[in-house]
Amino acid sequence: MSGKKAISKDLVGMTFPAVDVEWSDKDTMLYALGVGARPADGLDFIYEGRGPKVLPTYAVIPGGRGLAGLMSGVEMKLEMLLHGEQSVELLRPLPSSAKIKVTGRVSEVWDKGKAAVIGVESTGSDEKGPLFKTHATLFVRGAGGFGGERGPAGVDSTPPVRTPDAVVEDVTRPEQGAIYRLSGDRNPIHIDPDFAKLGGFEKPFVHGLCTYGFVGRAVLRELCGNDPARFKSLSGRFAAQVYFGDTIITKMWKTGDGVAIVQAETQNGNIVLSQAKAAFKP
């Protein structure tokens, strides 16, 4: 017996031991490069002489450590996992260096028939208190049918039928995955052509969270004036792969005071981040 728990609705509320996480400005600058920041328009985030400022979506890196307890404590095949959704909520701007504790808990478990969906909420806290919250859902293929509820269909974040209030086009580079993986996600499917083919893909593709970081940079620039203190949250659902060399086109529609619907697609019109919303301080 592995001692791991089977996937079921009884996992909801399961908490994981706090994990100590530390980062420096080198880590935050490397992350910024990994999600497309360049000297021409992102110097504040990649140069210590200007701070550096920290991209709000960097929270997914330490926040991801909250998933460690799920991997070690629940029965699942890693090769059957897909990242479904991701959100980040900043309670304070992230410092360029920090020592924090990250705690995680299972927030939901849904039975989709052929698959299970497990949600994990993580909170990162320093000596001043909570710093950020993240929420991620994992789509576990072949793990459904355990008798749980199917769960909600999802929040309707369909873009309005009008011209976006802001559009940002950003080209991904051939080395994008090689850089981004140095922030922690070493899955070879994003760099090794042979491994990608084993997974059923034509070639390596951009990390979902790297795409999320590109979208986060666009939101920060257009809705927050590149001021992390104005960024509140960003949530979205991964809808399709981005391949290296693709252009990520982020479209934003303001729908209220400090709220916007966001959608990202490639130059081919393939939607890659859907059901997305951003909150910010106007």
C-alpha positions in Angstrom: 0.0 0.0 0.0 1.3 3.5 -0.9 -0.5 5.2 2.0 -1.9 7.7 -0.5 -5.5 8.7 -0.5 -7.8 7.8 -3.4 -9.4 10.7 -5.3 -12.9 11.3 -3.8 -15.1 14.1 -2.5 -13.7 13.3 0.9 -10.4 15.1 -0.1 -12.2 18.5 0.2 -10.7 20.4 3.1 -7.5 18.3 3.2 -4.7 20.6 4.2 -1.0 20.2 3.6 2.0 21.1 5.9 3.4 24.6 5.4 6.4 24.8 3.0 9.2 27.2 3.5 9.9 29.2 0.3 12.6 31.7 -0.4 13.4 33.9 -3.4 15.7 36.6 -4.4 15.7 39.4 -7.1 17.6 37.0 -9.4 14.6 34.6 -9.3 12.0 37.4 -10.0 14.1 38.8 -12.8 14.6 35.3 -14.4 10.8 34.7 -14.2 10.2 38.1 -15.9 12.5 37.1 -18.7 10.8 33.7 -18.9 7.4 35.3 -19.5 8.7 37.7 -22.2 9.9 40.8 -20.4 12.5 42.7 -22.4 14.7 45.8 -21.8 12.8 47.9 -24.3 9.6 48.0 -22.2 10.2 45.9 -19.1 13.4 47.2 -17.7 11.8 47.8 -14.2 11.3 44.0 -13.9 14.6 42.7 -15.1 17.1 45.3 -13.8 18.1 45.6 -10.1 19.0 49.2 -10.7 15.3 49.9 -11.0 14.2 47.8 -8.0 13.4 45.5 -9.5 9.6 45.5 -9.5 8.1 42.0 -9.3 5.5 40.8 -11.8 2.3 39.9 -9.9 2.0 36.5 -11.6 5.3 35.5 -10.1 3.1 34.3 -7.2 2.4 31.1 -9.2 6.0 30.0 -8.6 5.9 29.9 -4.8 2.2 29.3 -4.8 2.8 26.1 -6.8 4.7 24.7 -3.8 1.3 24.4 -2.2 0.6 21.5 -4.6 3.4 19.4 -3.3 1.3 17.8 -0.6 -1.3 16.8 -3.2 1.2 15.0 -5.3 2.7 13.2 -2.4 -0.6 12.4 -0.5 -3.1 11.5 -3.3 -3.1 8.7 -5.7 -2.8 10.0 -9.3 -0.6 9.3 -12.4 1.5 12.4 -13.1 1.4 11.7 -16.9 -2.4 12.0 -16.8 -2.4 15.5 -15.3 -3.4 18.7 -17.1 -3.4 22.2 -15.7 -7.0 23.4 -16.0 -7.4 26.8 -14.4 -5.2 29.3 -12.5 -5.8 32.4 -10.5 -3.6 34.8 -8.5 -4.8 37.3 -5.9 -2.3 39.8 -4.5 -2.9 41.1 -1.0 0.3 43.2 -1.2 2.9 43.8 -3.9 5.4 41.0 -4.0 8.9 42.0 -2.7 11.9 41.3 -4.8 13.3 39.0 -2.1 11.4 37.2 0.6 11.2 34.2 3.0 7.6 33.0 3.3 5.5 30.0 4.3 3.1 28.5 1.8 0.1 26.5 2.9 -2.2 24.5 0.6 -5.7 22.9 0.9 -8.0 21.0 -1.4 -10.8 23.4 -2.2 -12.9 21.2 -4.5 -13.1 17.8 -6.1 -15.4 17.2 -9.1 -16.3 14.0 -11.0 -16.4 14.7 -14.7 -17.0 11.0 -15.6 -13.8 10.2 -17.5 -11.7 12.6 -15.4 -11.5 14.2 -12.0 -10.9 17.8 -11.3 -9.1 18.8 -8.1 -8.7 22.4 -6.9 -6.0 23.6 -4.6 -5.9 26.9 -2.8 -2.5 28.1 -1.6 -1.6 31.1 0.6 1.8 32.6 0.9 2.5 34.5 4.1 5.5 36.4 5.5 6.1 38.0 8.9 3.6 40.7 8.1 0.8 38.2 7.3 -0.8 36.9 4.1 0.9 38.1 0.9 -0.9 36.3 -1.9 -3.4 33.6 -2.7 -3.4 31.3 -5.6 -5.9 28.7 -6.9 -5.2 26.0 -9.4 -7.3 23.2 -10.8 -5.8 19.9 -12.0 -7.6 17.8 -14.6 -6.8 14.2 -13.9 -7.6 12.1 -17.0 -8.9 8.6 -16.3 -9.7 9.4 -12.6 -13.4 10.1 -12.8 -16.3 7.8 -12.1 -16.0 7.8 -8.3 -19.5 9.0 -7.7 -18.9 12.7 -6.9 -20.7 15.8 -8.3 -19.8 17.1 -11.7 -19.4 20.6 -10.4 -20.3 24.0 -11.9 -20.0 24.7 -15.6 -17.8 27.7 -14.9 -18.2 31.5 -14.6 -19.5 33.2 -17.8 -16.7 35.5 -18.8 -17.6 35.8 -22.5 -16.1 38.9 -24.0 -18.5 41.7 -25.0 -19.4 42.0 -28.7 -17.4 45.2 -29.2 -13.9 46.3 -29.8 -11.5 45.5 -26.9 -10.4 48.4 -24.7 -6.8 47.2 -25.0 -4.9 44.7 -27.1 -1.3 43.6 -26.6 0.6 41.4 -29.1 3.7 39.6 -27.8 5.8 37.1 -29.8 7.1 34.0 -27.9 10.7 33.2 -28.7 12.3 29.8 -29.6 14.1 29.7 -26.3 11.1 30.8 -24.2 10.5 27.4 -22.7 14.2 26.9 -22.0 14.2 30.1 -19.9 10.8 29.7 -18.2 11.6 26.1 -17.0 14.5 27.5 -14.9 11.9 29.1 -12.6 10.9 25.6 -11.5 8.8 23.6 -13.9 11.2 21.2 -15.5 8.6 19.1 -17.4 10.6 17.9 -20.5 7.4 18.2 -22.6 8.2 21.9 -23.0 11.8 21.4 -24.4 12.4 17.8 -25.5 10.9 17.0 -28.9 11.0 13.2 -28.3 9.2 13.6 -25.0 6.6 15.8 -26.5 5.9 13.2 -29.2 5.5 10.6 -26.5 2.8 12.8 -25.0 1.0 12.9 -28.3 2.1 16.4 -29.3 3.7 17.5 -32.5 6.5 19.3 -30.8 7.3 21.1 -27.5 5.0 23.9 -26.5 4.9 26.8 -24.1 4.1 26.1 -20.4 0.5 27.1 -19.6 1.8 29.2 -16.7 4.2 30.9 -19.1 1.3 31.9 -21.3 -0.5 33.1 -18.1 2.6 35.2 -17.3 2.5 36.8 -20.8 -1.2 37.7 -20.3 -0.4 39.0 -16.8 2.2 41.3 -18.2 -0.3 42.7 -20.7 -2.9 43.2 -18.0 -0.3 44.9 -15.7 0.8 47.3 -18.5 -2.6 48.2 -20.0 -4.8 48.2 -16.9 -2.4 49.0 -14.1 0.2 51.3 -15.7 2.9 48.7 -14.9 2.3 49.4 -11.2 2.0 46.1 -9.3 0.3 47.9 -6.4 -2.7 48.4 -8.7 -3.0 44.7 -9.6 -5.6 42.8 -7.6 -6.2 39.5 -9.4 -6.2 37.5 -12.6 -8.0 34.2 -13.3 -8.3 32.1 -16.4 -8.8 28.7 -18.0 -6.2 27.1 -20.2 -7.8 26.3 -23.5 -5.1 25.3 -26.0 -1.4 25.1 -26.5 0.9 27.9 -27.6 3.9 26.9 -29.7 7.3 28.7 -29.6 7.3 31.5 -32.2 3.5 32.0 -31.8 2.2 35.5 -31.1 0.1 35.8 -27.9 -2.6 38.4 -28.5 -4.2 39.5 -25.2 -7.5 41.4 -25.5 -9.1 43.3 -22.6 -12.6 44.6 -22.1 -13.3 46.8 -19.1 -16.7 45.9 -17.7 -17.0 47.9 -14.5 -15.0 49.9 -12.0 -11.7 48.0 -11.8 -12.9 44.8 -13.6 -12.1 43.5 -17.0 -12.8 40.4 -19.1 -9.6 39.0 -20.7 -9.0 36.6 -23.5 -5.8 35.5 -25.1 -5.4 33.9 -28.5 -2.6 33.2 -31.1 -2.1 34.8 -34.4 -4.1 31.9 -35.9 -7.2 32.8 -33.8 -6.8 29.8 -31.4 -8.1 30.9 -28.0 -5.4 29.8 -25.4 -6.7 31.5 -22.2 -10.5 31.7 -21.8 -13.0 32.5 -19.1 -10.5 35.1 -17.8 -11.1 38.1 -15.6 -8.8 40.7 -14.1 -9.4 43.0 -11.1 -7.4 46.2 -10.6 -7.3 49.5 -8.9 -8.4 52.2 -11.5 
